[in-house]
């Protein structure tokens, strides 16, 4: 299962983050840190790929 998680994260990084690297606007948060459209897209895609993980309720 770990291999599937690693593969999913690599796919999201390649498709969502690297495709936009240095081409997106930084959005600053109140604490001074920032995020980008690529971050939001990667997060959304990682969550959609979480179906490969067992549910915590399945224990």
C-alpha positions as CSV (number, residue, x, y, z in Angstrom):
1,X,0.0,0.0,0.0
2,X,2.9,2.4,0.7
3,X,4.0,2.1,-2.9
4,X,0.6,3.2,-4.0
5,X,0.6,6.2,-1.7
6,X,4.1,7.2,-2.9
7,X,3.0,6.9,-6.6
8,X,-0.1,9.0,-6.0
9,X,1.9,11.8,-4.3
10,X,4.5,11.8,-7.1
11,X,1.7,12.0,-9.7
12,X,0.1,15.0,-8.0
13,X,3.5,16.7,-7.6
14,X,4.3,16.2,-11.2
15,X,0.9,17.2,-12.6
16,X,-0.1,19.9,-10.2
17,X,3.0,21.5,-8.6
18,X,5.8,21.2,-11.1
19,X,3.5,22.1,-14.0
20,X,3.0,25.5,-12.4
21,X,6.3,26.0,-10.7
22,X,7.4,29.7,-10.7
23,X,4.3,30.6,-12.8
24,X,1.7,31.2,-10.1
25,X,0.9,34.1,-7.9
26,X,1.7,33.8,-4.2
27,X,-1.3,34.4,-1.9
28,X,-0.2,35.5,1.5
29,X,-1.9,34.4,4.8
30,X,-2.2,36.5,7.9
31,X,0.8,34.8,9.5
32,X,3.1,35.8,6.6
33,X,3.3,32.4,5.0
34,X,1.9,31.9,1.5
35,X,0.2,29.4,-0.7
36,X,-0.5,29.2,-4.5
37,X,-3.0,27.8,-6.9
38,X,-0.7,24.8,-7.3
39,X,-0.9,24.1,-3.6
40,X,-4.7,24.2,-3.6
41,X,-4.8,21.9,-6.6
42,X,-2.3,19.5,-5.2
43,X,-4.2,19.3,-1.9
44,X,-7.5,18.7,-3.7
45,X,-5.9,15.9,-5.8
46,X,-4.2,14.3,-2.8
47,X,-7.5,14.1,-1.0
48,X,-9.2,12.6,-4.0
49,X,-6.4,10.0,-4.2
50,X,-6.9,9.1,-0.5
51,X,-9.4,6.5,-1.5
52,X,-6.5,4.1,-1.8
53,X,-6.0,4.4,2.0
54,X,-8.1,2.3,4.4
55,X,-10.7,4.3,6.3
56,X,-9.9,4.9,10.0
57,X,-13.4,3.4,10.6
58,X,-12.3,0.1,9.1
59,X,-10.1,-0.8,12.1
